[in-house]
Amino acid sequence: MGIVAKNLVKNVGDPPTRILHDISLEISRGEMFSISGRSGSGKSTLLYLLSTLDQPSEGSLIIDGRNITDMSIEELHRFRNNNVGFVFQFHYLLTELTALENVLLPARNSGQHLEKTSFAHELFYQFGMENKKDSLPSQLSGGEQQRIAIARALIMNPGYIFADEPTGNLDSKNGLIVMDFLKRINQERGATVVLVTHEREYAAMAQREIYLVDGRLTNEETFIANH
């Protein structure tokens, strides 16, 4: 199982401008996969299609044997909430909620926050943030906020984590901490991690790396051994 994308096309605007051209790829379950390319190459657009946050103009997306492009809005929302976690460049924490409340937000949306509370405490401990549970986002550093955002992405124990430039707003020290967490999630939890980054050293932490140029998949693909 895993992700199978076939002939994905994305057009935007009127008249339409083609952002992605006929993208076909497969991502194995449990893989750490990196999407690279220059600014404007279509990296984030592709990530949003693969993560179900956006719909392709043409083509199909199959995840674990289920055709995502044929799902109703309700089915898609349920699938996404139970199977997919997101980490963005900006943490998007709710300022009026504590760190713990932010982490539990996806579980609250599905009525599972009570049964997920002990797991949330475990995540805080694993991330070295156990003394920050009751802090508001404004009381946390940028690196701490991003760790909370990763914990929020993990609270439903999803099989897939999609990260769009997760270190883009951090200094190098905190960026490496965040990348180490993502790698641990992949190795220890078996989650499939799909990462967009322009940082060469972070892309190299993935097992496989693809390159986009002007919305097209190039023939250049890197397999990294011993990961």
Backbone bond lengths (Angstrom), bond angles and torsions (degrees), N, CA, C in turn:
res aa  C-N    CA-C-N  psi(-1)  N-CA   C-N-CA  omega(-1)  CA-C   N-CA-C  phi
1 M - - - 1.459 - - 1.536 109.36 -
2 G 1.303 115.05 175.70 1.452 120.57 -178.32 1.517 109.10 146.41
3 I 1.320 115.76 -152.35 1.464 122.60 -177.79 1.520 109.41 -108.25
4 V 1.314 115.48 130.09 1.465 121.17 174.68 1.520 107.73 -126.20
5 A 1.333 116.14 112.48 1.458 121.93 177.42 1.522 108.24 -106.97
6 K 1.324 115.54 130.26 1.464 120.39 -177.81 1.522 110.64 -124.67
7 N 1.330 115.33 117.46 1.471 122.85 171.95 1.528 112.64 52.79
8 L 1.339 116.00 45.82 1.466 119.96 179.88 1.527 110.88 -70.76
9 V 1.324 114.75 132.31 1.462 122.70 176.27 1.517 107.38 -130.20
10 K 1.338 116.54 139.84 1.461 120.38 175.01 1.518 109.64 -130.91
11 N 1.333 114.82 120.56 1.450 121.65 175.59 1.523 109.04 -112.88
12 V 1.328 116.62 143.67 1.466 120.44 176.22 1.526 109.38 -134.32
13 G 1.331 114.90 152.43 1.453 119.94 174.37 1.518 114.06 85.75
14 D 1.337 114.51 175.89 1.462 121.97 178.83 1.525 108.29 -144.46
15 P 1.321 118.40 110.44 1.471 127.41 2.88 1.532 110.82 -66.17
16 P 1.343 116.65 152.05 1.463 120.10 -173.44 1.528 113.23 -67.82
17 T 1.323 113.50 138.70 1.461 121.41 171.77 1.521 107.73 -109.94
18 R 1.315 116.80 130.81 1.463 120.30 -177.63 1.522 109.96 -83.16
19 I 1.339 115.75 119.76 1.463 122.00 -178.78 1.530 110.87 -94.90
20 L 1.325 116.12 -38.71 1.468 121.61 177.26 1.517 109.51 -124.23
21 H 1.335 115.71 138.29 1.452 122.34 -175.09 1.527 110.73 -117.40
22 D 1.326 117.42 105.42 1.464 122.77 165.19 1.532 112.86 49.55
23 I 1.338 116.15 59.24 1.464 121.62 -177.57 1.531 109.97 -90.44
24 S 1.315 116.53 122.95 1.466 122.01 174.01 1.520 108.56 -126.34
25 L 1.334 116.18 130.00 1.459 120.08 178.55 1.522 109.69 -161.13
26 E 1.327 115.20 164.11 1.455 121.67 176.05 1.525 108.86 -130.13
27 I 1.318 116.05 138.84 1.465 122.32 176.82 1.520 106.88 -124.41
28 S 1.324 116.56 122.31 1.463 121.10 -177.04 1.518 110.92 -75.23
29 R 1.321 116.27 150.31 1.462 121.08 175.37 1.525 108.88 -62.30
30 G 1.321 117.18 131.70 1.449 121.75 179.44 1.517 114.72 87.04
31 E 1.306 117.03 6.67 1.463 121.34 -178.63 1.526 110.63 -90.06
32 M 1.327 116.17 150.19 1.464 121.18 167.83 1.519 106.53 -105.72
33 F 1.317 115.94 119.12 1.459 123.21 -164.18 1.520 108.79 -128.94
34 S 1.321 117.10 130.82 1.454 121.35 -176.02 1.527 110.83 -115.94
35 I 1.337 114.88 137.69 1.464 121.98 174.66 1.518 107.69 -111.71
36 S 1.325 116.36 119.63 1.460 121.42 -176.44 1.524 110.40 -120.43
37 G 1.309 114.88 166.41 1.456 121.45 179.10 1.510 109.81 153.41
38 R 1.316 115.67 164.62 1.459 120.13 179.63 1.528 111.05 -71.20
39 S 1.316 115.03 166.70 1.457 120.45 175.88 1.522 109.47 -57.58
40 G 1.343 116.45 132.37 1.456 120.35 -179.28 1.507 114.81 86.69
41 S 1.340 117.04 4.10 1.468 119.99 -177.92 1.521 112.65 -79.69
42 G 1.340 117.81 -13.05 1.465 120.96 179.55 1.517 113.84 103.49
43 K 1.328 117.51 11.59 1.477 121.27 -176.72 1.533 111.89 -58.11
44 S 1.325 116.02 -54.01 1.462 119.72 -176.81 1.519 111.31 -66.64
45 T 1.321 117.16 -37.25 1.462 120.65 177.34 1.523 110.48 -58.91
46 L 1.333 116.59 -44.35 1.464 120.70 178.37 1.523 110.68 -64.28
47 L 1.329 117.19 -42.14 1.460 120.22 179.17 1.522 110.99 -60.29
48 Y 1.335 116.96 -42.15 1.463 120.13 -179.67 1.521 111.69 -64.87
49 L 1.329 117.68 -34.36 1.466 120.50 175.98 1.524 110.35 -68.93
50 L 1.324 116.97 -46.87 1.466 120.83 -177.93 1.525 111.82 -64.66
51 S 1.336 116.37 -29.78 1.467 120.83 -176.22 1.525 113.04 -90.10
52 T 1.320 117.62 -0.07 1.469 125.38 -179.54 1.527 113.55 75.70
53 L 1.335 118.22 6.14 1.462 119.97 178.17 1.525 111.59 -71.88
54 D 1.332 116.45 -23.05 1.460 121.02 179.11 1.521 108.14 -136.87
55 Q 1.317 115.73 159.73 1.462 121.59 -178.78 1.526 110.25 -106.15
56 P 1.327 118.13 140.74 1.460 119.99 177.54 1.526 111.31 -72.74
57 S 1.319 116.07 153.91 1.463 120.58 173.34 1.520 110.32 -74.63
58 E 1.323 115.65 -33.05 1.462 122.03 176.25 1.526 107.72 -145.43
59 G 1.340 115.67 162.05 1.454 120.67 176.62 1.523 112.29 96.36
60 S 1.320 115.66 -178.68 1.466 120.77 -177.07 1.519 111.06 -136.01
61 L 1.327 114.80 153.90 1.461 122.35 178.26 1.525 108.12 -130.87
62 I 1.320 116.18 122.75 1.459 121.95 179.25 1.519 108.41 -120.09
63 I 1.325 116.77 125.68 1.467 122.14 178.34 1.523 108.24 -122.60
64 D 1.318 115.32 121.97 1.474 121.80 -178.54 1.530 111.40 50.79
65 G 1.327 114.95 40.82 1.458 120.58 175.71 1.515 115.33 82.90
66 R 1.321 117.80 -1.72 1.468 121.32 -178.89 1.521 110.15 -104.51
67 N 1.300 116.28 129.75 1.460 121.89 -179.01 1.528 109.37 -79.12
68 I 1.310 115.89 103.95 1.467 121.55 -175.91 1.520 111.30 -66.13
69 T 1.339 116.60 -35.46 1.459 120.52 -175.04 1.524 112.28 -70.24
70 D 1.332 118.30 -12.76 1.463 121.81 178.20 1.522 113.35 -99.44
71 M 1.335 117.24 -1.27 1.465 119.87 -176.09 1.520 111.93 -77.16
72 S 1.326 115.49 148.68 1.465 120.37 170.83 1.529 109.07 -73.22
73 I 1.308 116.39 167.68 1.465 120.45 179.68 1.528 110.49 -59.96
74 E 1.326 116.94 -41.08 1.464 120.88 -179.37 1.535 110.99 -66.09
75 E 1.330 116.49 -43.89 1.470 120.75 178.78 1.526 110.54 -62.91
76 L 1.328 115.53 -41.28 1.457 120.55 -178.97 1.522 111.02 -65.01
77 H 1.331 116.43 -42.78 1.464 120.30 179.14 1.524 110.63 -62.18
78 R 1.318 117.22 -42.97 1.462 121.32 179.58 1.526 111.22 -65.97
79 F 1.319 116.03 -43.05 1.468 120.66 178.80 1.526 110.30 -61.10
80 R 1.328 115.97 -46.31 1.459 121.15 -177.09 1.530 111.17 -64.08
81 N 1.315 117.03 -43.14 1.463 120.70 -176.47 1.529 111.88 -66.34
82 N 1.338 116.60 -32.17 1.462 120.54 -176.03 1.527 114.31 -94.21
83 N 1.333 117.48 -17.60 1.461 119.51 -171.17 1.523 115.59 -123.70
84 V 1.332 117.06 -13.11 1.455 119.88 -169.55 1.526 110.44 -129.20
85 G 1.341 115.74 135.49 1.454 122.21 172.71 1.517 109.85 -119.85
86 F 1.335 116.97 147.22 1.456 121.47 -175.65 1.528 111.12 -124.75
87 V 1.332 114.97 138.48 1.464 121.70 172.55 1.520 106.58 -131.39
88 F 1.332 116.28 126.10 1.455 120.64 -176.63 1.530 110.54 -113.51
89 Q 1.331 115.77 174.15 1.463 119.99 177.73 1.522 110.78 -61.93
90 F 1.329 116.47 -38.82 1.448 121.70 175.86 1.528 107.85 -104.36
91 H 1.316 116.32 141.44 1.466 120.12 -167.59 1.529 113.81 -71.49
92 Y 1.342 117.84 -27.70 1.468 122.38 179.99 1.531 112.62 54.82
93 L 1.327 115.77 38.75 1.464 119.51 172.94 1.527 108.69 -77.35
94 L 1.323 116.36 146.88 1.456 120.34 176.01 1.525 109.24 -79.71
95 T 1.317 115.89 121.78 1.463 120.98 -169.24 1.519 113.60 -65.10
96 E 1.345 116.78 -27.42 1.465 119.62 -176.13 1.522 112.63 -87.40
97 L 1.328 117.84 -5.02 1.462 122.08 179.97 1.522 110.64 -102.62
98 T 1.328 116.61 149.65 1.459 120.58 174.81 1.526 109.66 -70.81
99 A 1.319 115.09 169.80 1.463 119.94 177.84 1.527 110.98 -57.76
100 L 1.330 116.34 -44.67 1.465 120.20 179.88 1.522 111.13 -63.34
101 E 1.325 117.24 -43.53 1.465 120.57 179.81 1.527 111.04 -63.77
102 N 1.326 117.24 -36.99 1.460 120.56 176.72 1.528 111.29 -64.13
103 V 1.326 116.31 -43.76 1.462 120.15 -179.79 1.522 111.03 -62.18
104 L 1.312 116.52 -37.86 1.463 121.35 -176.27 1.534 113.73 -83.62
105 L 1.320 117.08 -1.66 1.466 119.65 -174.80 1.528 113.73 -57.41
106 P 1.350 120.54 -47.19 1.480 118.84 178.36 1.522 112.33 -60.80
107 A 1.331 117.26 -35.95 1.461 120.61 178.66 1.522 110.59 -69.00
108 R 1.318 116.90 -37.83 1.468 120.16 177.83 1.529 110.05 -64.07
109 N 1.322 116.73 -38.34 1.461 120.55 -179.54 1.528 112.02 -62.74
110 S 1.327 116.62 -25.27 1.469 119.59 179.79 1.531 111.71 -109.00
111 G 1.343 116.59 12.52 1.460 120.46 176.17 1.517 114.37 72.34
112 Q 1.344 117.55 24.37 1.463 120.69 -176.63 1.528 112.58 -118.64
113 H 1.341 117.50 16.97 1.467 119.03 -172.61 1.521 112.71 -66.21
114 L 1.324 118.50 -32.38 1.465 119.52 -179.02 1.529 111.09 -67.65
115 E 1.324 116.34 -44.66 1.463 119.26 -178.80 1.527 112.47 -74.49
116 K 1.329 117.37 -15.42 1.467 120.68 -179.37 1.532 112.47 -96.78
117 T 1.314 117.53 -3.79 1.465 119.95 -175.16 1.529 111.93 -62.73
118 S 1.324 117.87 -42.62 1.470 119.51 -179.05 1.525 110.60 -65.40
119 F 1.335 117.14 -36.41 1.466 120.52 176.96 1.526 110.05 -65.63
120 A 1.333 116.92 -38.21 1.467 120.19 177.74 1.523 110.76 -60.76
121 H 1.335 116.93 -42.81 1.466 120.59 177.94 1.531 110.49 -62.88
122 E 1.321 116.46 -37.57 1.463 120.72 177.93 1.531 110.67 -63.36
123 L 1.339 116.53 -41.25 1.468 120.36 178.99 1.526 110.96 -64.33
124 F 1.330 117.07 -42.08 1.465 120.04 177.59 1.525 110.32 -59.44
125 Y 1.319 116.59 -41.16 1.462 120.51 178.92 1.528 110.56 -64.81
126 Q 1.326 117.38 -46.55 1.457 121.37 -179.02 1.519 111.83 -61.86
127 F 1.325 116.99 -33.87 1.454 121.44 -177.76 1.536 112.66 -89.32
128 G 1.346 116.49 4.29 1.454 119.96 -179.71 1.518 112.57 66.83
129 M 1.327 116.45 33.23 1.462 121.30 -174.44 1.523 111.82 -123.47
130 E 1.349 117.02 19.70 1.461 119.06 -172.68 1.528 112.95 -62.62
131 N 1.328 117.42 -23.85 1.468 119.73 179.08 1.532 112.49 -91.14
132 K 1.345 116.73 9.56 1.468 120.78 -177.94 1.529 112.23 -114.80
133 K 1.323 117.08 6.88 1.470 120.23 -172.78 1.523 112.38 -59.09
134 D 1.325 116.85 -36.71 1.462 120.49 -175.10 1.524 113.07 -97.09
135 S 1.330 116.81 6.97 1.464 121.00 179.52 1.523 110.85 -80.05
136 L 1.315 115.81 146.80 1.459 121.04 171.95 1.526 108.69 -82.33
137 P 1.339 118.69 155.84 1.463 120.53 179.49 1.527 113.98 -52.22
138 S 1.334 116.59 -35.85 1.470 120.21 -178.86 1.525 112.15 -66.07
139 Q 1.334 116.69 -16.36 1.466 121.15 -179.92 1.526 112.23 -95.02
140 L 1.328 116.84 3.72 1.455 121.67 -177.03 1.525 110.73 -111.66
141 S 1.321 116.31 151.64 1.463 120.84 174.35 1.527 109.51 -74.27
142 G 1.338 116.74 169.07 1.458 120.57 178.83 1.519 112.56 -59.17
143 G 1.329 116.47 -42.54 1.461 120.38 178.69 1.518 112.08 -65.20
144 E 1.339 116.50 -39.03 1.467 120.27 178.25 1.527 111.04 -66.92
145 Q 1.320 116.39 -40.07 1.464 119.95 178.30 1.527 110.73 -61.39
146 Q 1.326 116.55 -40.65 1.463 119.01 -179.57 1.525 111.44 -69.69
147 R 1.324 117.46 -33.64 1.463 119.66 175.63 1.537 110.68 -65.45
148 I 1.332 116.22 -37.93 1.462 119.55 175.94 1.527 109.89 -63.59
149 A 1.322 116.56 -40.08 1.468 120.43 178.80 1.533 110.82 -63.27
150 I 1.328 117.37 -36.98 1.469 120.15 177.62 1.523 110.13 -68.75
151 A 1.332 116.86 -41.87 1.467 119.93 177.36 1.523 110.48 -60.15
152 R 1.323 116.69 -40.57 1.470 120.76 176.79 1.531 110.59 -60.90
153 A 1.331 116.91 -40.25 1.467 120.94 178.85 1.522 111.93 -65.44
154 L 1.338 116.71 -25.11 1.467 121.18 -175.55 1.525 113.90 -93.79
155 I 1.332 118.15 -12.69 1.466 120.59 -166.97 1.527 112.56 -60.88
156 M 1.321 118.14 -30.22 1.468 120.58 178.89 1.532 111.15 -90.75
157 N 1.338 115.64 7.93 1.464 122.02 179.53 1.531 111.14 52.52
158 P 1.337 117.41 53.83 1.463 120.28 -175.11 1.530 111.96 -73.22
159 G 1.322 115.07 154.43 1.464 119.85 176.66 1.515 112.46 -78.42
160 Y 1.346 116.34 -16.80 1.461 121.03 -175.74 1.526 110.50 -130.80
161 I 1.328 115.40 131.73 1.457 122.42 173.89 1.528 107.70 -119.37
162 F 1.325 116.10 125.73 1.461 121.47 177.17 1.525 108.18 -113.10
163 A 1.324 115.88 126.02 1.465 120.84 -175.01 1.528 109.63 -125.37
164 D 1.322 116.22 118.70 1.461 122.02 -178.58 1.522 109.81 -104.79
165 E 1.331 116.32 102.94 1.468 122.23 -178.48 1.531 110.84 47.75
166 P 1.329 118.58 54.34 1.469 120.58 -173.39 1.524 113.86 -66.51
167 T 1.338 117.36 -15.57 1.465 120.72 179.97 1.525 112.10 -106.34
168 G 1.334 116.55 2.83 1.466 120.51 -171.64 1.508 114.78 -63.39
169 N 1.336 117.37 -20.73 1.462 120.91 -177.05 1.527 111.74 -109.86
170 L 1.358 115.88 14.63 1.462 120.63 -174.32 1.519 111.45 -120.22
171 D 1.341 115.38 156.83 1.462 118.47 172.07 1.527 108.91 -74.23
172 S 1.318 116.10 172.78 1.467 120.24 -172.20 1.527 112.30 -63.26
173 K 1.330 117.05 -36.63 1.463 119.60 -179.38 1.530 110.90 -64.47
174 N 1.331 116.46 -50.99 1.455 120.09 -179.48 1.529 111.66 -69.47
175 G 1.340 116.48 -31.48 1.454 120.17 176.22 1.513 111.33 -60.96
176 L 1.319 116.56 -42.47 1.462 120.58 179.72 1.531 110.94 -67.71
177 I 1.331 116.60 -37.34 1.474 120.46 177.15 1.525 110.00 -60.46
178 V 1.325 116.97 -46.50 1.465 121.49 -179.57 1.530 110.17 -62.83
179 M 1.332 117.27 -43.52 1.470 119.90 179.93 1.525 111.14 -65.07
180 D 1.316 116.61 -37.50 1.476 119.65 177.27 1.526 110.71 -63.12
181 F 1.340 117.03 -38.80 1.458 120.21 177.03 1.525 110.76 -62.76
182 L 1.334 116.45 -44.60 1.466 119.56 179.95 1.525 111.05 -62.56
183 K 1.317 116.59 -38.81 1.457 119.87 179.15 1.532 110.46 -67.43
184 R 1.326 116.50 -39.77 1.470 120.09 176.70 1.520 111.46 -62.50
185 I 1.328 115.98 -41.57 1.462 120.59 178.38 1.525 109.70 -58.72
186 N 1.314 116.01 -42.23 1.464 120.84 178.90 1.522 111.78 -65.97
187 Q 1.324 116.99 -45.92 1.462 120.74 -173.78 1.524 112.94 -78.59
188 E 1.335 116.71 -41.17 1.463 120.13 -173.30 1.524 113.03 -90.10
189 R 1.326 117.06 -32.19 1.461 120.17 -178.44 1.525 112.40 -102.32
190 G 1.322 116.39 -10.80 1.460 119.89 179.54 1.514 113.88 73.75
191 A 1.335 117.39 14.53 1.463 120.34 179.60 1.520 110.24 -72.79
192 T 1.320 115.66 141.86 1.455 121.23 172.22 1.523 107.42 -76.84
193 V 1.327 116.75 124.52 1.462 121.03 179.91 1.525 108.57 -114.18
194 V 1.326 115.99 121.94 1.462 121.89 176.63 1.523 106.92 -113.93
195 L 1.315 115.52 121.58 1.462 122.63 -166.95 1.518 111.04 -123.26
196 V 1.325 116.63 132.89 1.462 122.04 167.95 1.520 107.71 -105.53
197 T 1.317 115.98 126.81 1.470 119.52 177.65 1.522 109.48 -154.84
198 H 1.328 115.54 149.77 1.464 119.82 172.65 1.524 110.70 -102.69
199 E 1.341 116.60 0.59 1.460 121.22 179.58 1.527 109.88 -87.03
200 R 1.304 116.76 118.19 1.460 121.27 -174.70 1.531 111.44 -60.53
201 E 1.343 117.49 -42.71 1.464 119.48 -176.79 1.525 111.57 -66.42
202 Y 1.332 117.54 -30.88 1.455 120.10 178.88 1.524 111.03 -77.73
203 A 1.326 116.87 -39.34 1.467 120.05 176.66 1.527 110.39 -60.16
204 A 1.324 115.98 -34.77 1.465 120.74 -178.24 1.525 112.78 -71.10
205 M 1.329 117.66 -10.95 1.465 120.47 177.39 1.529 111.43 -78.05
206 A 1.338 116.94 -13.17 1.461 121.03 179.59 1.529 109.94 -80.60
207 Q 1.325 114.75 162.60 1.458 119.98 176.23 1.522 111.28 -77.97
208 R 1.334 115.50 -28.10 1.460 119.50 -179.04 1.512 108.91 -146.53
209 E 1.317 115.72 145.92 1.459 121.19 -175.08 1.523 109.30 -136.48
210 I 1.348 115.51 132.03 1.457 119.73 174.22 1.519 108.88 -116.06
211 Y 1.340 115.33 160.62 1.454 121.66 -177.78 1.516 110.16 -123.72
212 L 1.313 115.36 135.97 1.457 121.35 173.51 1.517 109.39 -109.43
213 V 1.318 115.71 139.63 1.467 122.78 173.76 1.521 106.90 -132.44
214 D 1.331 116.48 116.01 1.468 121.70 179.09 1.524 112.26 51.19
215 G 1.340 115.80 43.80 1.454 120.61 175.48 1.515 115.12 77.24
216 R 1.332 116.46 10.79 1.456 120.77 179.19 1.521 110.05 -120.35
217 L 1.317 115.10 143.25 1.454 121.13 176.45 1.517 108.61 -78.47
218 T 1.323 116.86 123.41 1.456 119.66 179.07 1.521 109.61 -83.49
219 N 1.313 115.97 170.97 1.467 120.71 178.05 1.515 111.97 -78.35
220 E 1.332 115.12 -8.79 1.463 119.47 -177.77 1.518 109.51 -79.23
221 E 1.312 116.79 119.02 1.458 122.10 179.92 1.513 108.27 -142.33
222 T 1.308 116.73 131.82 1.456 121.19 -174.89 1.509 110.21 -110.11
223 F 1.316 116.03 129.39 1.458 121.81 171.21 1.516 106.77 -107.41
224 I 1.314 117.05 128.86 1.455 121.25 -175.77 1.508 108.45 -109.80
225 A 1.301 116.46 122.22 1.459 121.43 -173.64 1.528 111.40 -80.23
226 N 1.327 114.46 159.50 1.471 123.08 171.36 1.528 112.66 62.94
227 H 1.307 117.51 33.50 1.480 120.46 174.37 1.500 109.16 -111.13
